[in-house]
Amino acid sequence: MYPPLTLSFRYLQYWLGAAHGKGHGIHSPFVFDFVQNVLNDKTDYPEYHDVEKLREKLLADNSPVPIEDYGAGSRSGPGSKSVAQIARFASKTPKYGKLLFRIARYYKPHYIIELGTSLGVSSAYLAFADKSSVIVTGEGNYAVASLARNNFESLGLTNVRIITGNFDNTLPEMVSAIPHIDLAFIDANHRERPTLTYFNELLKKITDSSVIIFDDIHWSAGMETAWNEIKQHPSVMLTVDLFFFGIIFFRPEFKVKQHFRIRF
């Protein structure tokens, strides 16, 4: 992980070089539509409140949870952490959780893969976008996965399946559990090689309309290297860099690769 000062400098570089968050100066109709109807959708969806009530409950829960050492990129670290600590450091913020909901709501993916369930906050946002969708989410920690299952049950979400274990072993099982991938959200091991491994495994089930979202693409030099390599993959035709999220599209109708940085 970059030191805080370095990360702040990287964010300043991104902000100064990014396109306007309202879409001004963006000449791609597809990306302009994304900015207008996804990034800038200000609707206060009722599902937001359901997930944020869960977050409030988790942030007030000081029950201990054993945490395994996942290596670089684990925000929580090894040892025993409280539910509140995990919710604070390992769950996506409301801003980005709501963005996941809007992406899933707008593009209507049916088969979704998520790497990094944690307590299920992001999973819930994805699941609420369309309760008929099928979500396969992976979590490395058995105790945390059990808490996530309870959270899905409390929210009445029956369209989420958790597969527990090391992603090196479980990702092929996750990919084989669905006929194709419409949307994937990768919030797992924040290192270069694992990120590229996840990407290459997901490629086996992507379609022309698939969307893959990578979390923390500027987390470290290694993550930035992985992001740049993914951008250059022949099948990737369009990317959107929101600093904390990197979003890729495969649509073959884009004859020339396009890469956008957009303020969010």
C-alpha positions, 0 to 999 in steps of 0.5 A: 500500500502507498503511504498516505502522503503518496496516495494523496499525491496520486489522487491529486494527479488523478483529479487534475487530469480527469474529465469533468464529473458532469460529462463536459468534454467527453465525446464518447456517447457510451461514456457520456451516458454512463456519467449522466445516468449512472455516476450522476443518478441522484435518486434516493433509492429505498434500497440504500436505506436498507443497506445503510441500516445494516451498516449502522448495526455492524458499526455498533457491534463490538463482537470479536471475529478471528481474522486470518492473514491474507497478505498484502492488501488486507485492510483488517490485518491478522488477529481478532477484530471486532465486527465494527472494525471490519465494517469500518475498514473492509466495507466499501463506503456508502458512496461506492456501495451506492455506485455498485447498486446503480451500475447493476441497476442500469446495466441489468447483469443477471450473473454476478461474481464478487471477490471479497464478500467481507460482511456483505455490504457490497454484495447487498447493494448488488443483490438489491439492484435486481433480486432475480439476479444470481450473485456468487461471492467469495470470502476467504474467512469462514467466520466473516462469511458466516456473518455475511450469510446472517446479514443477507438473511436479515435483509431478505436477500436469497439471490446470493451464494457465498463460496468460502476459502482461498481464492486460489482454490475457489475462484475456478469453482465460482466461475464454473457455477454460472454460465457466463459473467455479466458483472464482476466486482474484484475487492480481494488481494490487492497485489499485482499478480493475484489481481492479474490471475483473477482477471485471467480466470474471469476472462473465461466467462466474459461476454461482449457486454460484461463489466468488470470493476476493480477496487483500489486500482491505485492502492499501490505501485503493484496495483497500478501496474496490474491496472495498466496491464489489464487496460492493454489486454486485447479484449478490453476496449474501454476503461473508466478510472474513478481512482478508487474504482477501475471499470472495464468494458469489452464491447467490440463495437468500440473499434479503438481502445478508449481510456477515461479518467473521470472525477467522482 
